[in-house]
Amino acid sequence: MVPRSFFRRASSPATLTVVLPGPSCVISDLLPSLVFDHRRTERSAASRPTLTSSALRGWSIGQACCGSTLRILSLRSESARLCNSAVAWAGSQWVVANVPILRKSWAGARPGTVSVPPRGVQSVVPEGPANIIVILSDDHGYADRSALGIHPDVQTPGLDRLAAEGMTCTDAYVTAPICSPSRAGIISGRYQQRWGGLWFDSASFPPDDPDRAPTIAEALQQQGYRTGYFGKVHYGSEDVGDRACPPHHGFDQTLYGLAGQSLGRLNYLHHSRSAQQDYGEAAVPMAVQPLLQGDDAYEYEGFLTEELGRRARDFITEAGDDPYFCMLAFNAVHNFCWQLPADELERRGLPAYRDWDPDSGTGYGEWYDDAIVPNLPHGREYYLAQLELMDREIGRLLDHLDRTGQAENTMIIYLTDNGGSTCNFGDNTPLRGTKYTVWEGGIRVPFLVRWPGRVAAGSTHSGLVSSMDIYPTALAAAGADPSTWQHCDGNPLLPTDLSAAEGAIAQPDADNSGHEALHWECGFQWAVRSGDWKLSWVDADSTNVQHLASYEHAPMGAGLRLTDLASDPSEQNDLAAERPERVDQLRTLHEEWRTEVGL
């Protein structure tokens, strides 16, 4: 418990010790006016850094020296409302001293002592609706984040920063192991199976009647938000002007490509009519076509990842003081990752790799087999280059929010659309399987949430989380009435009454602890997870299974399988024969769900 005297603006100071992780500290943002007393450690004068001060929004602070600890001796506020944040730069990272004016306890901290969280998270509770950014990558491998320490060749400082400054959802899932139905689940907050969205060949986008399944963008527009979509669109075989196109389901400002017209991908470099003409017969499989702004063609020759990042930053700047929702849907790291700028290839010492050319005499299928695992030379290096360049844009976005003073009032959610594609050199360790499969490696994804002051830095959420949760979480962050997301199958990840929230939340509470069960249905394969138990089934004789096994080198599995994910997250041991009662329980649960969604 924090001493009660700390909550009073009394003349006699209360003391609180803040342990700083580094010797060099510069206070950069302090909303209450604080007086500090430095308890010097025994070190030379030359090693004692100076603590400087600054002013922000009419608040001022004093000056002191800084050693290994900082003691807050008194607190005074220049407004009636006491705010609660002190932010310092310590060595190579930001640190935060929370001053929980309205809280009775301090998330399990020892009396009078604060464990300083990682860089960037402030406990300021912003007023008004939050800005919302959803960053969606394409086929990102579960293991391919440098903070995990699985692969030393992976470098993702932007994603690592999101995790350090926010919450990692360890058991987060998308609603399908492929992009089209998965993206429909994200945009609608509902199981796309409700309208028949099972696989590539079914209608994945919500029905045309917006009152039946409004998108997250339409719902936020109704809350007064500016909305922007930048990146890949793939809900099926879209045509310009369809409701599946962002301008027709709630997005005001757009730059996007219709991947449904090009075998599910966007070209990384070429987006012009002249390039389309040059590629000829290869234009469709190589995804060479103009982008779209609204319903109008937009020709762009250049690296798409950088352009999407720039457009998102411009949109944020242009929004000014208006709340905004930005959907940044990178096509990275979908295959064909060798499509890199020439200077990047040179810098990394990588050779250029030739796109398919019909005049070469090699058919597309034969060429494609040489362009995936295990045949593509330098395939992992191309993949990691695309990942690093996407991550760089994420870092630039975070820096932009810092520069414009928007970080503390912006919630960012990062995820990928399905499991990593192992045939494209993605790695899902320790999960088994790949994109296309209902193994964990096909449906369990990286999922990060950052919102300074609302989400505790470096925290984890171990409950069952779904991509459908993004919709209600965003509406809650917008201050919308819960009735606006009652049609969703997702749950808010944060307390729904955010106006009553008191500082950072270290862990979800009982109202947002996760789903009791999650379901997947693709027609020829299905799965259900309840608690730690997962039951899955695959029709080994399905043409889809046979095609994916041969064409995408995807190990699909066969028959019924029961796994205890608590003891076996890699799904190595089938317990169906040993636990028939659990099989029956989960099968019944899934059949009830199928009936409920209309299958």
C-alpha positions as CSV (number, residue, x, y, z in Angstrom):
1,M,0.0,0.0,0.0
2,V,1.2,3.5,-0.8
3,P,1.2,5.7,2.4
4,R,-2.0,7.7,2.8
5,S,0.1,10.8,3.4
6,F,1.2,10.5,-0.2
7,F,-2.3,11.3,-1.4
8,R,-2.4,14.6,0.4
9,R,-1.0,17.9,-0.8
10,A,0.4,18.4,2.6
11,S,3.3,20.6,3.7
12,S,5.1,17.7,5.3
13,P,6.5,15.6,2.5
14,A,5.7,12.0,2.0
15,T,8.5,9.8,0.6
16,L,8.4,7.4,-2.3
17,T,11.5,5.7,-3.7
18,V,11.7,5.3,-7.5
19,V,14.5,2.8,-8.5
20,L,16.0,3.9,-11.8
21,P,17.6,1.2,-14.0
22,G,20.3,3.4,-15.4
23,P,22.6,6.1,-14.3
24,S,21.8,8.7,-16.9
25,C,18.3,10.3,-16.4
26,V,16.6,13.2,-18.0
27,I,13.1,14.1,-17.0
28,S,11.3,14.9,-20.2
29,D,7.6,14.9,-19.3
30,L,6.1,15.5,-15.9
31,L,2.5,16.6,-15.5
32,P,2.2,17.2,-11.8
33,S,4.8,19.5,-10.3
34,L,7.2,17.4,-8.3
35,V,10.1,18.3,-6.0
36,F,12.9,15.7,-6.0
37,D,15.5,15.0,-3.4
38,H,18.5,13.0,-4.6
39,R,20.1,10.6,-2.1
40,R,23.6,10.5,-3.6
41,T,25.4,7.2,-3.9
42,E,29.2,7.1,-3.2
43,R,30.6,7.8,-6.6
44,S,32.8,10.4,-8.2
45,A,31.4,13.7,-9.1
46,A,32.2,13.0,-12.8
47,S,29.9,10.0,-12.7
48,R,27.0,11.9,-11.3
49,P,24.7,12.8,-14.2
50,T,22.5,15.9,-14.1
51,L,18.8,15.8,-13.9
52,T,17.4,18.6,-16.1
53,S,13.8,19.7,-16.3
54,S,11.3,20.9,-18.9
55,A,7.7,22.2,-19.0
56,L,4.8,20.7,-20.8
57,R,1.2,21.9,-21.0
58,G,1.7,24.5,-18.3
59,W,3.2,22.2,-15.8
60,S,6.7,22.8,-14.4
61,I,9.2,20.9,-12.4
62,G,12.3,21.6,-10.4
63,Q,15.9,20.6,-11.0
64,A,18.1,18.1,-9.1
65,C,20.9,15.7,-9.5
66,C,20.3,12.0,-10.1
67,G,22.0,8.9,-8.9
68,S,20.6,5.4,-8.6
69,T,17.4,6.4,-6.8
70,L,15.0,9.3,-6.8
71,R,12.8,10.2,-3.9
72,I,9.5,12.1,-4.4
73,L,9.3,14.4,-1.4
74,S,6.2,16.4,-2.2
75,L,3.5,16.7,-4.8
76,R,1.7,19.8,-5.8
77,S,-0.6,20.4,-8.7
78,E,-1.4,23.6,-10.7
79,S,-4.9,22.4,-11.5
80,A,-7.7,20.8,-9.5
81,R,-7.3,17.5,-11.2
82,L,-4.2,15.6,-10.1
83,C,-2.4,13.8,-12.9
84,N,-0.1,11.0,-12.3
85,S,3.0,10.5,-14.4
86,A,6.7,11.1,-14.3
87,V,8.8,10.0,-17.3
88,A,12.6,9.9,-17.4
89,W,15.2,8.8,-19.8
90,A,17.5,6.3,-18.2
91,G,20.5,5.2,-20.3
92,S,19.0,3.7,-23.4
93,Q,15.4,3.5,-22.3
94,W,12.5,5.5,-21.0
95,V,11.4,4.8,-17.4
96,V,8.3,5.8,-15.6
97,A,7.5,6.8,-12.1
98,N,3.8,6.3,-11.5
99,V,2.0,8.5,-9.0
100,P,-1.3,6.7,-8.4
101,I,-3.3,9.5,-6.9
102,L,-6.6,7.6,-7.2
103,R,-5.5,4.1,-6.5
104,K,-5.3,2.3,-3.1
105,S,-2.6,-0.1,-4.2
106,W,0.2,-0.3,-6.7
107,A,-0.1,-3.5,-8.7
108,G,1.7,-5.6,-6.1
109,A,4.6,-3.3,-5.6
110,R,6.4,-3.3,-2.2
111,P,5.2,-0.4,0.1
112,G,6.7,2.8,-1.0
113,T,8.7,1.4,-3.9
114,V,8.0,1.5,-7.6
115,S,9.5,-1.0,-10.1
116,V,10.1,1.2,-13.1
117,P,8.5,-0.2,-16.3
118,P,10.2,-0.2,-19.7
119,R,10.5,2.6,-22.2
120,G,7.7,4.9,-23.1
121,V,4.7,4.0,-21.0
122,Q,3.1,6.8,-19.0
123,S,0.3,6.5,-16.5
124,V,-1.4,9.7,-17.7
125,V,-5.1,9.0,-18.2
126,P,-5.9,11.0,-21.4
127,E,-9.3,12.7,-21.7
128,G,-11.5,12.1,-24.7
129,P,-11.6,9.2,-27.2
130,A,-8.3,7.5,-28.0
131,N,-6.7,7.3,-31.4
132,I,-6.6,3.7,-32.6
133,I,-4.1,2.1,-34.9
134,V,-4.3,-1.5,-36.1
135,I,-1.1,-2.8,-37.7
136,L,-1.7,-6.0,-39.7
137,S,1.1,-7.9,-41.2
138,D,0.9,-10.8,-43.7
139,D,2.1,-14.4,-42.9
140,H,4.5,-13.2,-40.1
141,G,6.1,-16.2,-38.3
142,Y,5.3,-16.6,-34.6
143,A,9.0,-17.0,-33.7
144,D,10.2,-14.2,-35.9
145,R,10.5,-11.5,-33.3
146,S,14.0,-10.7,-31.9
147,A,12.7,-10.1,-28.3
148,L,11.9,-13.8,-28.2
149,G,15.5,-14.7,-28.6
150,I,14.7,-17.8,-30.7
151,H,16.6,-16.7,-33.8
152,P,19.6,-14.3,-33.5
153,D,19.3,-13.3,-37.2
154,V,15.9,-11.7,-36.5
155,Q,15.9,-8.0,-35.9
156,T,12.6,-6.4,-35.0
157,P,13.2,-3.4,-32.6
158,G,9.9,-1.8,-33.5
159,L,7.9,-4.9,-32.5
160,D,10.1,-5.4,-29.5
161,R,9.4,-1.8,-28.4
162,L,5.6,-2.4,-28.8
163,A,5.9,-5.5,-26.5
164,A,8.1,-3.7,-24.0
165,E,5.8,-0.7,-23.8
166,G,2.6,-2.7,-23.8
167,M,0.9,-6.1,-23.5
168,T,1.7,-9.4,-25.2
169,C,-1.2,-11.7,-25.6
170,T,0.4,-15.1,-25.4
171,D,-2.6,-17.2,-26.5
172,A,-4.1,-15.0,-29.3
173,Y,-5.7,-16.4,-32.4
174,V,-7.2,-15.4,-35.7
175,T,-10.4,-16.8,-37.0
176,A,-8.9,-18.7,-39.9
177,P,-5.5,-20.0,-41.1
178,I,-5.7,-18.0,-44.3
179,C,-6.0,-14.3,-45.0
180,S,-9.5,-13.8,-46.6
181,P,-11.7,-15.2,-43.9
182,S,-9.3,-14.1,-41.2
183,R,-9.5,-10.5,-42.3
184,A,-13.3,-10.7,-42.4
185,G,-13.2,-11.7,-38.8
186,I,-11.0,-8.7,-37.9
187,I,-13.0,-6.1,-39.7
188,S,-16.4,-7.4,-38.4
189,G,-15.6,-8.6,-34.9
190,R,-17.6,-11.7,-35.7
191,Y,-17.1,-15.3,-36.8
192,Q,-17.1,-15.0,-40.6
193,Q,-18.7,-18.4,-40.7
194,R,-22.0,-16.7,-39.9
195,W,-22.2,-15.7,-43.6
196,G,-20.3,-18.6,-45.1
197,G,-16.8,-17.4,-45.0
198,L,-14.9,-20.7,-44.7
199,W,-12.1,-20.6,-47.3
200,F,-10.7,-18.8,-50.3
201,D,-13.6,-19.8,-52.5
202,S,-16.4,-18.6,-50.2
203,A,-17.8,-15.1,-49.5
204,S,-15.6,-13.9,-46.7
205,F,-16.6,-10.2,-46.5
206,P,-19.6,-9.3,-44.3
207,P,-22.9,-9.1,-46.1
208,D,-23.9,-6.0,-48.0
209,D,-26.4,-4.8,-45.4
210,P,-24.3,-2.7,-43.1
211,D,-26.9,-2.9,-40.3
212,R,-26.4,-6.7,-40.2
213,A,-22.6,-6.7,-39.8
214,P,-21.1,-3.1,-39.6
215,T,-17.4,-3.0,-39.9
216,I,-15.2,-1.6,-37.2
217,A,-14.6,1.5,-39.5
218,E,-18.3,2.1,-39.9
219,A,-18.8,1.9,-36.2
220,L,-16.0,4.3,-35.4
221,Q,-17.2,6.7,-38.1
222,Q,-20.4,6.9,-36.1
223,Q,-18.3,7.9,-33.1
224,G,-16.9,10.9,-35.0
225,Y,-13.6,9.3,-36.0
226,R,-11.6,9.9,-39.1
227,T,-10.8,6.6,-40.7
228,G,-7.9,5.5,-43.0
229,Y,-6.9,2.3,-44.6
230,F,-3.5,1.7,-46.1
231,G,-2.4,-1.6,-47.5
232,K,-3.5,-5.0,-48.7
233,V,-7.2,-5.9,-49.1
234,H,-8.1,-9.5,-49.6
235,Y,-11.6,-10.7,-48.6
236,G,-12.1,-12.8,-51.8
237,S,-12.2,-11.9,-55.5
238,E,-13.0,-8.2,-55.0
239,D,-13.9,-5.8,-57.8
240,V,-13.4,-2.0,-57.7
241,G,-16.5,-0.5,-56.0
242,D,-17.5,-3.6,-54.1
243,R,-18.4,-3.3,-50.4
244,A,-15.2,-5.2,-49.7
245,C,-13.2,-2.2,-50.9
246,P,-12.3,0.1,-47.9
247,P,-14.0,3.2,-49.3
248,H,-17.3,1.2,-49.2
249,H,-17.1,-0.1,-45.7
250,G,-16.2,2.9,-43.6
251,F,-12.8,4.3,-44.6
252,D,-12.5,8.0,-45.5
253,Q,-8.9,8.0,-46.8
254,T,-7.4,5.0,-48.6
255,L,-4.5,3.6,-50.5
256,Y,-4.8,-0.1,-51.1
257,G,-4.4,-3.0,-53.5
258,L,-6.9,-5.7,-54.3
259,A,-4.9,-8.9,-53.6
260,G,-8.0,-11.0,-54.6
261,Q,-7.2,-10.0,-58.2
262,S,-3.6,-11.3,-58.0
263,L,-3.6,-14.7,-56.3
264,G,-3.7,-13.1,-52.8
265,R,-0.6,-11.0,-52.9
266,L,0.6,-7.5,-53.8
267,N,3.8,-6.8,-55.6
268,Y,6.4,-5.1,-53.4
269,L,7.8,-2.8,-56.2
270,H,5.6,-2.4,-59.3
271,H,2.1,-0.8,-59.3
272,S,1.7,0.9,-62.7
273,R,0.0,0.3,-66.0
274,S,3.3,0.4,-67.8
275,A,4.7,-2.3,-65.5
276,Q,1.5,-4.3,-65.9
277,Q,2.0,-4.1,-69.7
278,D,5.6,-5.1,-69.5
279,Y,4.8,-8.2,-67.4
280,G,2.1,-9.3,-69.7
281,E,0.8,-12.8,-68.9
282,A,2.9,-12.7,-65.7
283,A,1.2,-9.6,-64.3
284,V,-1.6,-11.4,-62.5
285,P,0.5,-14.1,-60.7
286,M,3.2,-11.5,-60.0
287,A,0.6,-9.1,-58.7
288,V,1.6,-6.2,-60.9
289,Q,-1.3,-3.7,-61.1
290,P,-2.0,-0.1,-60.0
291,L,-3.1,0.6,-56.5
292,L,-6.3,2.4,-55.6
293,Q,-7.2,5.6,-53.9
294,G,-10.9,5.5,-53.3
295,D,-12.1,3.9,-56.5
296,D,-9.5,5.5,-58.7
297,A,-6.3,3.9,-59.9
298,Y,-3.1,5.1,-58.4
299,E,0.2,4.3,-60.1
300,Y,3.2,4.0,-58.0
301,E,6.6,2.6,-58.8
302,G,8.6,2.1,-55.6
303,F,8.8,0.0,-52.4
304,L,5.3,-0.4,-51.1
305,T,6.2,-1.0,-47.5
306,E,7.7,2.4,-47.2
307,E,4.8,4.1,-49.1
308,L,2.3,2.5,-46.8
309,G,4.2,3.7,-43.7
310,R,4.5,7.2,-45.1
311,R,0.8,7.4,-45.9
312,A,-0.2,6.3,-42.4
313,R,2.0,8.9,-40.9
314,D,0.6,11.6,-43.2
315,F,-3.0,10.5,-42.3
316,I,-2.2,10.8,-38.6
317,T,-0.7,14.3,-39.1
318,E,-3.6,15.5,-41.1
319,A,-6.1,14.3,-38.5
320,G,-5.0,17.1,-36.2
321,D,-7.0,17.0,-33.0
322,D,-9.7,14.7,-34.4
323,P,-9.7,11.2,-33.2
324,Y,-8.7,8.7,-35.9
325,F,-8.7,5.0,-36.7
326,C,-5.8,3.9,-38.9
327,M,-5.7,0.4,-40.4
328,L,-2.1,-0.2,-41.7
329,A,-2.2,-3.5,-43.5
330,F,1.3,-4.4,-44.8
331,N,1.6,-7.0,-47.5
332,A,4.9,-7.9,-45.9
333,V,6.0,-10.6,-45.3
334,H,3.9,-12.5,-47.9
335,N,5.9,-14.3,-50.6
336,F,7.7,-13.1,-53.0
337,C,10.2,-11.5,-50.6
338,W,13.0,-11.1,-53.1
339,Q,11.1,-8.1,-54.4
340,L,13.4,-5.7,-52.6
341,P,14.8,-2.3,-53.6
342,A,18.1,-2.6,-55.4
343,D,19.9,-0.6,-52.7
344,E,18.7,-3.0,-50.1
345,L,19.8,-6.0,-52.1
346,E,23.2,-4.4,-52.5
347,R,23.5,-3.5,-48.8
348,R,22.7,-7.0,-47.7
349,G,24.8,-8.7,-50.3
350,L,21.8,-10.5,-51.8
351,P,21.4,-11.4,-55.5
352,A,18.4,-10.3,-57.5
353,Y,15.9,-13.1,-58.1
354,R,13.8,-13.1,-61.3
355,D,10.0,-13.0,-61.2
356,W,8.2,-15.6,-63.3
357,D,8.6,-14.9,-67.1
358,P,6.4,-17.0,-69.4
359,D,9.0,-16.5,-72.2
360,S,11.5,-18.5,-70.1
361,G,9.8,-21.7,-71.1
362,T,9.1,-22.7,-67.5
363,G,5.5,-23.0,-66.4
364,Y,4.3,-21.0,-63.4
365,G,3.8,-24.1,-61.3
366,E,7.4,-25.4,-61.9
367,W,8.8,-21.9,-61.3
368,Y,6.8,-21.5,-58.1
369,D,8.2,-24.7,-56.6
370,D,11.7,-23.3,-57.1
371,A,10.6,-20.0,-55.4
372,I,9.7,-21.6,-52.0
373,V,11.1,-23.9,-49.3
374,P,13.5,-25.6,-49.8
375,N,14.5,-24.6,-53.2
376,L,14.8,-20.8,-53.2
377,P,18.4,-19.7,-52.6
378,H,18.7,-17.0,-49.8
379,G,15.0,-17.5,-49.1
380,R,15.3,-16.9,-45.4
381,E,17.4,-13.8,-46.0
382,Y,14.9,-12.3,-48.3
383,Y,12.1,-13.0,-45.8
384,L,14.1,-11.4,-42.9
385,A,14.9,-8.3,-45.1
386,Q,11.2,-7.7,-45.7
387,L,10.5,-8.3,-42.0
388,E,13.1,-5.8,-40.9
389,L,11.9,-3.1,-43.4
390,M,8.3,-3.5,-42.2
391,D,9.5,-3.3,-38.6
392,R,11.4,-0.1,-39.5
393,E,8.1,1.5,-40.6
394,I,6.6,0.4,-37.3
395,G,9.4,2.1,-35.5
396,R,9.0,5.3,-37.6
397,L,5.3,5.3,-36.8
398,L,6.1,5.1,-33.0
399,D,8.6,7.9,-33.3
400,H,6.0,10.0,-35.2
401,L,3.5,9.6,-32.4
402,D,6.2,10.6,-29.9
403,R,7.1,13.7,-31.9
404,T,3.5,14.8,-32.4
405,G,2.6,14.2,-28.7
406,Q,0.0,11.6,-29.5
407,A,1.6,8.5,-28.0
408,E,-0.2,8.6,-24.7
409,N,-3.6,8.9,-26.3
410,T,-3.1,6.3,-29.0
411,M,-3.9,2.6,-28.7
412,I,-1.9,0.4,-31.1
413,I,-2.7,-3.3,-31.8
414,Y,-0.3,-5.4,-33.8
415,L,-1.1,-8.8,-35.2
416,T,-0.7,-10.9,-38.4
417,D,-3.5,-12.3,-40.5
418,N,-2.6,-16.0,-40.0
419,G,0.2,-18.2,-38.9
420,G,3.6,-17.8,-40.6
421,S,4.1,-19.5,-44.0
422,T,6.8,-22.0,-43.6
423,C,7.1,-22.5,-47.4
424,N,8.0,-18.7,-47.4
425,F,10.7,-19.3,-44.8
426,G,8.7,-18.1,-41.8
427,D,9.2,-19.9,-38.5
428,N,6.5,-20.6,-36.0
429,T,8.6,-22.3,-33.3
430,P,7.5,-23.7,-30.8
431,L,4.2,-24.1,-32.6
432,R,3.5,-26.9,-35.0
433,G,2.2,-26.3,-38.5
434,T,2.0,-23.4,-40.9
435,K,-0.5,-21.1,-42.6
436,Y,-3.4,-23.1,-44.1
437,T,-3.5,-25.5,-41.2
438,V,-5.5,-25.7,-37.9
439,W,-2.3,-26.6,-36.1
440,E,-1.3,-23.9,-33.6
441,G,1.2,-22.6,-36.2
442,G,-1.6,-21.8,-38.6
443,I,-4.0,-19.9,-36.3
444,R,-2.0,-18.6,-33.2
445,V,-0.4,-15.3,-33.9
446,P,1.7,-12.5,-32.4
447,F,-0.7,-10.0,-30.8
448,L,0.6,-6.9,-29.1
449,V,-1.3,-4.0,-27.5
450,R,0.2,-0.7,-26.5
451,W,-1.7,2.1,-24.9
452,P,0.4,4.2,-22.4
453,G,-1.5,4.7,-19.2
454,R,-4.0,2.0,-19.9
455,V,-1.9,-1.1,-20.6
456,A,1.0,-1.9,-18.3
457,A,4.4,-2.0,-19.9
458,G,5.9,-5.4,-20.3
459,S,2.7,-7.1,-19.3
460,T,1.2,-10.4,-20.6
461,H,-2.3,-11.6,-21.1
462,S,-2.5,-15.4,-21.0
463,G,-6.2,-15.8,-21.6
464,L,-7.8,-16.8,-24.9
465,V,-7.7,-13.8,-27.1
466,S,-9.2,-13.5,-30.6
467,S,-8.7,-11.1,-33.5
468,M,-12.5,-10.5,-33.1
469,D,-11.7,-8.7,-29.8
470,I,-10.1,-5.8,-31.7
471,Y,-13.6,-4.4,-32.7
472,P,-15.1,-4.2,-29.2
473,T,-11.7,-3.1,-27.7
474,A,-11.5,-0.2,-30.2
475,L,-15.1,0.9,-29.5
476,A,-14.5,0.8,-25.8
477,A,-11.3,3.0,-26.3
478,A,-13.5,5.4,-28.3
479,G,-15.8,5.8,-25.3
480,A,-18.7,4.2,-27.2
481,D,-21.7,2.6,-25.5
482,P,-21.4,-1.2,-25.1
483,S,-24.5,-1.6,-27.2
484,T,-22.3,-0.7,-30.3
485,W,-20.4,-4.0,-30.0
486,Q,-23.0,-6.3,-28.6
487,H,-23.4,-8.0,-32.0
488,C,-19.7,-9.0,-32.0
489,D,-18.4,-12.4,-31.1
490,G,-15.3,-10.7,-29.6
491,N,-14.7,-9.3,-26.1
492,P,-13.1,-6.0,-25.1
493,L,-9.5,-6.6,-23.9
494,L,-9.7,-3.6,-21.5
495,P,-12.2,-2.5,-18.9
496,T,-15.3,-1.3,-20.8
497,D,-15.7,1.8,-18.5
498,L,-12.4,3.4,-19.3
499,S,-13.5,6.7,-17.6
500,A,-13.4,4.8,-14.3
501,A,-10.0,3.2,-15.0
502,E,-7.3,4.1,-12.5
503,G,-3.9,4.3,-14.1
504,A,-2.1,1.4,-15.9
505,I,-3.6,-2.1,-15.8
506,A,-1.1,-4.8,-15.2
507,Q,-3.4,-7.7,-16.0
508,P,-6.9,-8.1,-17.4
509,D,-9.6,-8.3,-14.8
510,A,-12.5,-10.8,-14.6
511,D,-14.5,-8.9,-17.3
512,N,-11.7,-9.2,-19.9
513,S,-9.9,-12.4,-19.0
514,G,-10.4,-14.1,-22.3
515,H,-12.8,-16.4,-24.2
516,E,-14.1,-19.6,-22.7
517,A,-13.7,-21.3,-26.1
518,L,-12.7,-20.5,-29.6
519,H,-13.7,-22.2,-32.9
520,W,-12.3,-22.7,-36.4
521,E,-14.2,-24.1,-39.3
522,C,-12.9,-24.4,-42.9
523,G,-15.1,-27.1,-44.2
524,F,-12.4,-29.8,-44.7
525,Q,-10.9,-29.1,-41.3
526,W,-12.0,-27.7,-38.0
527,A,-10.8,-27.1,-34.4
528,V,-12.0,-26.0,-31.0
529,R,-10.0,-24.8,-28.0
530,S,-11.6,-24.6,-24.5
531,G,-9.2,-23.8,-21.7
532,D,-6.0,-25.7,-22.4
533,W,-7.7,-28.5,-24.4
534,K,-7.8,-28.5,-28.2
535,L,-9.7,-30.9,-30.5
536,S,-9.1,-30.7,-34.2
537,W,-10.1,-32.7,-37.3
538,V,-8.8,-32.8,-40.8
539,D,-10.3,-34.7,-43.8
540,A,-7.1,-36.2,-45.3
541,D,-9.0,-37.1,-48.5
542,S,-10.0,-33.5,-49.2
543,T,-8.7,-32.1,-52.5
544,N,-7.8,-29.0,-50.5
545,V,-5.6,-31.0,-48.2
546,Q,-3.9,-32.8,-51.0
547,H,-3.4,-29.6,-53.0
548,L,-1.9,-27.8,-50.0
549,A,0.4,-30.7,-49.1
550,S,1.8,-30.9,-52.6
551,Y,1.7,-27.2,-53.8
552,E,2.5,-25.3,-50.6
553,H,4.4,-28.1,-48.8
554,A,2.0,-27.7,-45.9
555,P,1.7,-30.7,-43.5
556,M,-2.0,-30.7,-42.9
557,G,-2.5,-33.6,-40.5
558,A,-5.3,-36.2,-40.7
559,G,-8.3,-37.3,-38.7
560,L,-9.3,-36.4,-35.1
561,R,-6.7,-35.2,-32.6
562,L,-6.8,-34.1,-29.0
563,T,-4.0,-32.0,-27.4
564,D,-3.4,-30.6,-23.9
565,L,-1.7,-27.3,-24.9
566,A,-0.6,-26.6,-21.3
567,S,1.8,-29.5,-21.4
568,D,2.2,-29.9,-25.1
569,P,2.1,-26.5,-26.9
570,S,3.9,-28.1,-29.9
571,E,1.0,-30.6,-30.4
572,Q,3.2,-33.6,-30.5
573,N,1.0,-36.0,-28.5
574,D,-2.5,-37.1,-29.5
575,L,-4.6,-37.9,-26.4
576,A,-7.8,-38.7,-28.2
577,A,-7.6,-42.4,-27.4
578,E,-6.7,-41.8,-23.8
579,R,-9.4,-39.1,-23.1
580,P,-12.5,-40.1,-25.0
581,E,-14.7,-38.1,-22.6
582,R,-12.8,-34.9,-23.4
583,V,-13.1,-35.6,-27.1
584,D,-16.9,-36.0,-26.7
585,Q,-17.1,-32.8,-24.6
586,L,-15.2,-30.7,-27.2
587,R,-17.0,-32.3,-30.2
588,T,-20.4,-31.4,-28.6
589,L,-19.2,-27.9,-27.8
590,H,-18.1,-27.4,-31.5
591,E,-21.4,-28.8,-32.9
592,E,-23.4,-26.4,-30.7
593,W,-21.3,-23.5,-32.0
594,R,-21.8,-24.7,-35.6
595,T,-25.5,-24.6,-35.0
596,E,-25.4,-21.2,-33.4
597,V,-23.5,-19.6,-36.3
598,G,-25.7,-21.3,-38.9
599,L,-23.5,-24.0,-40.4
